[in-house]
Amino acid sequence: MTETMIHLSGVTRKFGSVKALDNIELQVQRGEVMGFLGPNGAGKTTTMRILAGLLAPTEGSVAVAGVDVLEDPVEARARIGFLPENPPIYGEMTVEEYLGYLASLRRVPKGQLGGAVDRAMERCGLTAVSNRLLRNLSKGYRQRAGIAQAIVHAPDVVILDEPTVGLDPIQIREIRELIRELGGEHSVLLSTHILPEVRMTCGRVAVIHQGRIVADDALENLEKRVHGSVAHFVRFGALPDADALRRVAGVAGVTAREDGWLITSAPASDPVPELLRLSVAQGWNLRELTPAGGNLEDIFLQLTTREEKENA
């Protein structure tokens, strides 16, 4: 049985006459990593600030791990780890001092402080720099420290706003792996402008535009919704005839690529099992079979553009 860890219901937020959020509904279950996408000014930061208890909604209800954020904000904040776009770094502290201080503020018992800090540093790759002042660290390590402070108290919900900004490619790969691991223990809401990051880390995606949630689904379902089908790229050692591929049950279209084929499935069909069987039976020597759904950027643009047209 799933457990809802983030629940926004009918949430509206106004700044004077401007409606930043318009009656949004959002749920994230335990163990999920949800991507939260939207153009600048769409309402992402407002939503995250409301979840973190830093901003009250004008209307609606917000619950984190079953705790009402408005009725019991102290308890709700104890269930949340929040990494804002600009991490809260105290430059005159060492990494270990910084994490210990924040862990104590978040009510980690004294007897457990050392273990909590050590685990957060290890998970974020900070052990080797634990005694260095934060002001003397590179931007990448300061970003890691920001993630560590968000998880040091083992919160139920982790909210990450642009967690890989300023990291080098190796660090980005490590942080993405960390985010996937966090999804096994926590519920993670990940806001990012790096669309491939969403595909690599998130099981579900919510798209917000002009203060409204315009999509909330698994990425594969969004691809079907926008493009009407799912595509796979296949590469064989022995190239089969295109007509042979078109005859495979569930295949709607076949397009030649430089070193393989783009196979488009018919609606509600999955040609992959038959492709695998025929590859063995016909000696096609399958070398690669990967999802090749619509480019995430295209999906995002189509969803937001469609919303603008409907509003017009």
C-alpha positions as CSV (number, residue, x, y, z in Angstrom):
1,M,0.0,0.0,0.0
2,T,1.4,3.4,-1.1
3,E,1.9,6.2,1.4
4,T,1.4,9.8,0.3
5,M,4.3,11.9,1.6
6,I,3.6,15.2,-0.3
7,H,0.0,16.3,-0.7
8,L,-1.1,19.6,-2.1
9,S,-4.8,20.1,-2.6
10,G,-6.4,23.2,-4.1
11,V,-3.4,25.3,-3.4
12,T,-3.6,28.9,-4.6
13,R,-1.1,31.6,-3.9
14,K,-1.6,35.3,-4.7
15,F,0.8,38.2,-4.6
16,G,-1.5,41.1,-4.7
17,S,-3.5,40.8,-7.9
18,V,-1.0,38.2,-9.3
19,K,-2.0,34.6,-9.0
20,A,1.3,32.7,-8.8
21,L,-0.4,29.3,-8.1
22,D,-3.8,28.5,-9.4
23,N,-5.6,25.6,-7.6
24,I,-2.8,23.1,-8.0
25,E,-3.0,19.4,-6.9
26,L,0.1,17.4,-6.4
27,Q,0.9,14.1,-4.7
28,V,4.2,12.3,-4.3
29,Q,4.3,8.8,-2.8
30,R,7.0,7.3,-0.5
31,G,10.0,6.2,-2.4
32,E,9.2,8.3,-5.5
33,V,11.6,10.7,-7.3
34,M,9.4,13.2,-9.0
35,G,10.7,15.8,-11.5
36,F,9.2,19.2,-11.2
37,L,9.5,21.2,-14.4
38,G,8.4,24.6,-15.6
39,P,9.7,27.7,-17.3
40,N,10.9,30.7,-15.3
41,G,8.0,32.3,-13.4
42,A,5.8,29.2,-13.7
43,G,5.4,28.7,-9.9
44,K,8.1,26.1,-9.1
45,T,9.9,28.1,-6.4
46,T,6.6,29.3,-4.9
47,T,5.4,25.7,-4.6
48,M,8.6,24.5,-3.0
49,R,8.7,27.4,-0.6
50,I,5.1,26.5,0.5
51,L,6.1,22.9,0.9
52,A,9.1,23.9,3.0
53,G,6.9,26.0,5.3
54,L,8.5,29.2,4.2
55,L,5.4,30.6,2.6
56,A,1.7,30.2,3.4
57,P,-0.8,29.4,0.6
58,T,-3.6,31.9,0.1
59,E,-6.0,28.9,-0.3
60,G,-5.8,25.1,-0.1
61,S,-4.1,22.5,2.1
62,V,-0.5,21.2,2.3
63,A,0.6,18.0,4.1
64,V,4.1,16.5,4.4
65,A,4.3,12.9,5.7
66,G,0.8,13.3,6.9
67,V,1.5,16.5,8.9
68,D,-0.4,19.6,8.0
69,V,2.2,22.3,7.2
70,L,-0.1,25.1,8.4
71,E,-1.4,23.5,11.6
72,D,1.9,22.1,12.8
73,P,4.7,23.8,10.9
74,V,7.5,22.8,13.3
75,E,6.7,19.1,13.0
76,A,6.3,19.4,9.3
77,R,9.6,21.1,8.8
78,A,11.3,18.3,10.8
79,R,10.1,15.9,8.1
80,I,11.5,18.0,5.2
81,G,15.0,18.4,3.8
82,F,15.3,21.5,1.5
83,L,18.0,22.5,-0.8
84,P,17.2,26.0,-2.2
85,E,18.7,27.2,-5.5
86,N,21.4,29.0,-3.4
87,P,22.5,26.7,-0.6
88,P,22.6,28.1,2.9
89,I,26.3,28.0,3.5
90,Y,28.2,29.4,6.5
91,G,31.6,30.1,5.2
92,E,33.4,30.4,8.6
93,M,32.4,26.8,9.6
94,T,34.1,23.6,8.6
95,V,31.9,21.1,6.7
96,E,31.6,18.9,9.9
97,E,30.7,21.8,12.1
98,Y,28.2,23.1,9.6
99,L,26.4,19.8,9.3
100,G,26.5,19.2,13.1
101,Y,25.0,22.6,13.7
102,L,22.1,22.1,11.3
103,A,21.5,18.6,12.5
104,S,21.1,19.9,16.1
105,L,18.7,22.7,14.9
106,R,16.7,19.9,13.3
107,R,16.4,18.1,16.6
108,V,18.7,15.2,15.9
109,P,19.5,13.7,19.4
110,K,23.0,14.6,20.8
111,G,23.9,10.9,20.9
112,Q,23.2,10.5,17.2
113,L,24.7,13.7,15.9
114,G,28.1,12.3,15.0
115,G,26.7,9.3,13.1
116,A,24.2,11.5,11.3
117,V,26.9,13.9,10.1
118,D,29.3,11.1,9.1
119,R,26.6,9.4,7.0
120,A,25.6,12.7,5.3
121,M,29.3,13.4,4.5
122,E,29.9,9.9,3.2
123,R,26.8,9.9,1.0
124,C,27.7,13.3,-0.5
125,G,31.4,12.7,-1.0
126,L,32.5,15.2,1.7
127,T,34.5,13.0,4.1
128,A,37.9,14.0,2.7
129,V,37.1,17.8,3.2
130,S,35.3,17.5,6.5
131,N,37.7,19.8,8.3
132,R,38.0,22.4,5.7
133,L,36.2,25.8,5.9
134,L,33.2,26.0,3.6
135,R,34.4,29.4,2.2
136,N,37.6,27.7,0.9
137,L,35.8,24.9,-1.0
138,S,35.0,24.9,-4.7
139,K,31.4,25.7,-5.8
140,G,30.9,22.0,-6.5
141,Y,31.8,21.0,-2.9
142,R,29.6,23.8,-1.5
143,Q,26.8,22.4,-3.5
144,R,27.4,18.9,-2.1
145,A,27.4,20.5,1.4
146,G,24.0,22.0,0.6
147,I,22.7,18.5,-0.3
148,A,24.2,17.0,2.8
149,Q,22.4,19.6,5.0
150,A,19.1,18.6,3.4
151,I,19.5,14.9,4.3
152,V,21.5,15.0,7.6
153,H,18.4,14.6,9.7
154,A,17.0,11.7,7.6
155,P,13.8,13.5,6.5
156,D,10.8,11.8,5.0
157,V,10.7,14.3,2.1
158,V,13.7,15.9,0.3
159,I,13.1,18.9,-1.9
160,L,16.0,19.7,-4.3
161,D,16.1,22.9,-6.4
162,E,18.8,22.6,-9.1
163,P,21.0,20.2,-7.1
164,T,23.7,19.8,-9.8
165,V,24.4,23.4,-10.6
166,G,28.1,24.2,-10.7
167,L,29.2,20.5,-10.6
168,D,31.6,18.9,-13.0
169,P,30.5,15.9,-15.1
170,I,31.9,13.3,-12.6
171,Q,30.2,15.1,-9.7
172,I,27.0,15.4,-11.6
173,R,27.0,11.6,-12.2
174,E,27.6,10.9,-8.5
175,I,24.8,13.3,-7.4
176,R,22.4,11.8,-9.8
177,E,23.2,8.4,-8.4
178,L,22.7,9.8,-4.9
179,I,19.3,11.2,-5.9
180,R,18.2,7.8,-7.2
181,E,19.4,6.2,-3.9
182,L,17.4,8.8,-1.9
183,G,14.3,7.7,-3.7
184,G,14.6,4.3,-2.1
185,E,14.3,5.8,1.4
186,H,12.6,9.2,1.0
187,S,10.2,11.0,-1.3
188,V,12.1,13.4,-3.6
189,L,10.8,16.4,-5.4
190,L,13.5,17.5,-7.9
191,S,13.3,20.9,-9.7
192,T,15.8,21.2,-12.5
193,H,16.3,22.9,-15.9
194,I,18.6,20.0,-17.0
195,L,16.0,17.9,-18.8
196,P,18.2,14.8,-19.3
197,E,18.6,14.8,-15.5
198,V,14.9,14.2,-15.2
199,R,15.0,11.2,-17.6
200,M,18.0,9.7,-15.6
201,T,16.6,10.2,-12.1
202,C,12.9,10.5,-12.1
203,G,10.1,8.0,-12.3
204,R,7.4,10.6,-12.7
205,V,7.2,14.2,-14.0
206,A,4.9,17.1,-13.1
207,V,5.0,20.1,-15.4
208,I,3.8,23.5,-14.1
209,H,3.0,26.4,-16.3
210,Q,1.5,29.8,-15.4
211,G,0.7,28.5,-11.9
212,R,-1.1,25.4,-13.1
213,I,-0.1,21.8,-13.2
214,V,-0.4,20.9,-17.0
215,A,0.9,17.3,-16.7
216,D,1.6,14.8,-14.0
217,D,2.5,11.3,-15.2
218,A,5.2,8.8,-15.8
219,L,7.6,10.0,-18.5
220,E,6.7,7.2,-20.8
221,N,3.0,8.1,-20.6
222,L,3.8,11.8,-21.3
223,E,5.6,10.6,-24.5
224,K,2.5,8.7,-25.5
225,R,0.3,11.6,-24.7
226,V,2.4,14.0,-26.8
227,H,3.5,11.7,-29.6
228,G,0.7,9.1,-29.6
229,S,3.2,6.2,-29.6
230,V,6.5,4.9,-28.1
231,A,9.6,4.5,-30.2
232,H,12.7,2.3,-29.8
233,F,16.1,2.5,-31.4
234,V,17.4,-0.9,-32.5
235,R,20.8,-1.9,-33.9
236,F,21.6,-5.3,-35.3
237,G,24.9,-7.1,-36.2
238,A,23.2,-8.5,-39.3
239,L,20.9,-5.8,-40.8
240,P,17.4,-7.2,-41.4
241,D,15.2,-6.0,-44.3
242,A,13.0,-3.0,-43.4
243,D,10.0,-4.9,-44.6
244,A,10.8,-7.7,-42.2
245,L,10.8,-5.3,-39.3
246,R,7.5,-3.7,-40.5
247,R,5.9,-7.2,-40.4
248,V,6.7,-7.6,-36.7
249,A,3.5,-7.5,-34.6
250,G,2.9,-4.2,-32.9
251,V,5.2,-2.2,-35.2
252,A,3.6,0.9,-36.8
253,G,6.6,2.4,-38.5
254,V,10.3,1.8,-39.4
255,T,12.8,4.5,-40.1
256,A,16.4,3.9,-41.1
257,R,19.0,5.5,-39.1
258,E,22.8,5.7,-39.8
259,D,23.6,2.6,-37.8
260,G,20.2,1.1,-37.0
261,W,16.4,1.5,-37.1
262,L,13.8,3.6,-35.3
263,I,10.9,1.4,-34.5
264,T,7.6,3.1,-33.7
265,S,5.0,1.0,-31.9
266,A,1.3,0.9,-32.8
267,P,-1.1,2.3,-30.1
268,A,-1.5,0.0,-27.1
269,S,1.1,-2.4,-28.5
270,D,4.5,-3.5,-27.5
271,P,6.6,-5.0,-30.3
272,V,9.7,-5.6,-28.1
273,P,9.1,-9.2,-27.1
274,E,8.5,-10.2,-30.8
275,L,11.6,-8.2,-31.9
276,L,13.7,-10.1,-29.3
277,R,12.3,-13.5,-30.5
278,L,12.9,-12.8,-34.1
279,S,16.4,-11.5,-33.5
280,V,17.3,-14.9,-32.1
281,A,15.3,-16.9,-34.6
282,Q,16.5,-15.0,-37.7
283,G,20.0,-14.5,-36.6
284,W,19.8,-10.7,-36.7
285,N,22.3,-10.5,-33.8
286,L,20.7,-7.7,-31.7
287,R,23.3,-5.2,-30.4
288,E,21.1,-2.4,-29.0
289,L,17.5,-1.9,-28.0
290,T,16.9,1.4,-26.2
291,P,13.8,3.6,-25.7
292,A,13.9,6.5,-28.2
293,G,10.8,8.4,-27.1
294,G,10.3,12.0,-27.9
295,N,13.0,14.4,-26.8
296,L,12.1,15.6,-23.3
297,E,12.6,19.2,-24.3
298,D,10.1,18.7,-27.2
299,I,7.5,17.1,-24.8
300,F,8.0,20.0,-22.3
301,L,7.6,22.6,-25.1
302,Q,4.5,20.9,-26.5
303,L,2.8,20.7,-23.2
304,T,3.4,24.3,-22.2
305,T,2.6,25.6,-25.7
306,R,-0.6,23.6,-25.8
307,E,-1.6,25.1,-22.4
308,E,-1.0,28.6,-23.7
309,K,-3.2,27.9,-26.8
310,E,-6.0,26.5,-24.7
311,N,-6.0,29.5,-22.4
312,A,-6.1,31.8,-25.4
